């Protein structure tokens, strides 16, 4: 279970949660992996830092100095270079131990000889790395937010100073490698600040409660009086944009009273809710060209349009961000104010909202056709003779080559090999899913962050963010079961194991059903027309939700893990 002496006990806790009690018999940093029936649990690989009583007291003292940064001395190593023309393995595909071993030989030894002496400052909001010129002039080299998006990769001691090392990666900046005498204390201080930032708990329910509490505190001094929105139903987007163009942040935090022209009536909540639903449809409907789908499927997930018409102004993306922020803000007020974002966003767009770096796995849900035709082929085949290079060709509507975009400097002359193909696919995801819509996303975030600070959004992952914005709706298990397609499996699997599976799923809450729907379809939202009393949304899903017998136990564990103990009791009857 862990690289060290340990004792473990598993018991069923409150709220159908599985609690793991782990006792480590020595201090240090350990790696642990949760497994169920021999298969690793999704997100079940984690690090454990065990501190001595003295080190724990130091961390407690660091955290108690809230608002005052604590600092540690250490060294910063220059970043590794990208893969060479000969197909040298990239840093992103090489393991830390392989990279550290390689650093003791050849040209890598040169960079290991010249680390910078730096100081690490950790405050409740950020981790800063600074150096001092002439020992008196501070210069900030890197800054990382203290949020779940900032990840630590723990490395062995460096060969020059013998200090414990770690890699810091926030998904936006290139990963950096540092070493520090008090690495474990520094990492524990960062983690304690992180837990405080997300309310002391990493469960979705607790994070939502913390998010709403903090958002209310931020806007508590703003006036919640009514403000009139007079809009035209037949030109809803244009009239809404025109009405709100001079609104300040305080105006957006007020209670909207919506009046549709030529439909004079008192707004007791109905016109307001209708306006939110209609404006979301107008903004995120692909017919308006502001957002698009990667496939011709009308149920595909929506993404900012990289080929938007030149007449569409960037102000529309800012307005879309403000509408989403307004929905989140209204939901924090509770009661009849709750507003959901009526959209099915791509995973990659949600990831960019919270500042995560792109990964080729996003293609599987966002652009399934491209994933099946290219990504999956490259992952499962030898690419030596494919003539692929680190560049992307862009063709016009007539099939003519318009330009070649290099994914890295000189990429048109760097071949893709079996050793660097993962690096290539990640760069391809960065280009297709992020770089092509960078300006659109930046304007969307500008509008969104006027009401919702980015550090509050950063406490969620991309799946949780969709649940926060779009809610769970109502998912009928009977409808789900009637239209799910089971792939593979013997008669025993289909007749018995699937019955056990659906028995467990029948006990799920709506939030857990939404997570299962995310896993099987890529989105927690059902197509329009699927809510009660119709409840036939799964019939219209294209493709239908699929359950693969070979993936059932290891892959769905992330969705049904709190219930796996019950499933296991069933399978042993």
Secondary structure, 3 states (H helix, E strand, C coil): CECCCEEEEEEECHHHCEEEEEEECCCEEEEEEEEECCEEEEEEEEEEEECCHHHHHHHHHHHHCCCCCEEEEEEEECCCCCCCCCCCCCCCCCCHHHHHHHCCCCCHHHHHCCCEEEEEEECCCEEEEEEEECCCEEEEEEEEECCCCCEEEEECCCCCCCCCEEEEECCCCCCEEEEECCHHHHHHHHHHHHHHHCCCCCCHHHHHHHHHHHHHHHCCCCCCCEEEEEECHHHHHHHHHHHHCCCCHHHHCCEEEEEECCCCCCCCCHHHHHHHHHHHHHHHCHHHCCEECCCCCCCCCEEECCCCCCCCCCHHHHHHHHHHHHHHHHHHCCHHHCCCCCCCECHHHHHHHCCCCCCCCHHHHHCHHHHHHHHHHHHHCCCCCCCCECEEEEECCCCCEEEEEECCCCHHHCECCCCCHHHHHHHHHHHHHHHHHHHHHHHHHHHHCCCCCHHHHCCCCHHHHHHHHHCCCCCCHHHHHHHCEEECCCHHHHHHHHHHHHHHHCCCCHHHHHHHHHHHHCCCCCCCCCCCCCCCHHHHCCCCCEEECCCHHHHCHHHHHHHHHHHHHHHCC
